Amino acid sequence: MCGRYTYIVSYEDLHRYLQESFQIGDFDDAIVVPRYNVAPGQNVLSIVNDGKKNRAGLIKWGFVPSFADSEKIGNHLINAKSETVAEKPAFASSFMNRRCVLLADGFYEWRQEGAKKIPMRITLKNNSLFPMAGLWSAFTRSDGSKLYTCVILTTLANSIVTPIHNRMPVILSIEDTKTWLNPSISDKDQLKALMKSYAPSEMIAYQVSSLVNTADHDSIDCIKSVQ
């Protein structure tokens, strides 16, 4: 799964990345960077396509289907398996036309060692930002207000992540995001072909402090190697 992640970037570098990779010139001024310990239930940096252009903004992490009885279901829907997402009632509609990407430059997983869980951070070797495949939904509250939420898709872990966990987020290439974000594309086979494990040769993993276990800790100390 993917339960915590990071995007450690300056506003200037984020602006440059969004412009060069997604042709986004402006973004929500409520976006806060850098983030060292992004957790479920928080508003996270996401990119969607409105049918004409890409847009960057904040969406709450924890998926609430449009037909849900309560928004509390989002507390349990932070990840979705890519292998079955197209068929699951909670996600099927969003898979067809409400896809998004969530930007990260690393994610945390916990390696089981006896009774202990050791926090690890996994990044690309070049420490660059990368797009994670996601879905979004719009839920209407009883007072008529809208709640926009998202879920991160996962796939089988590659050889870097496998010693830590058996799942990892679906990381897309910039080229593949053009297909993923295009709401007019609804071919399941074409979309499923994008949801594969990322090349292990491009990734590294290292142990970090148990500070990341608490979502309130969001500082540079979360990403420091303890080895």
Buried (B, 14 or more C-beta within 10 A) or exposed (E): BBBBBBBBBEEEBBBEBBEEBBEBEEBEEEBEBBBBBBBBEBBBBBBBBEEEEBBBBBBBBBBBBBEBEEBEBBEEBBBBBBEEBBEBEBBBBBBBBBBBBBBBBBBBBBBEEEEEEBBBBBBBEEEEBBBBBBBBBBBEEEEEEEBBBBBBBBBBBBEBBBEBBEBBBBBBEBEBBBBBBBBEBEEEEEBBEBBBBBEBEBBBBBBBBBBBBEBEBBEEEBBBEEE
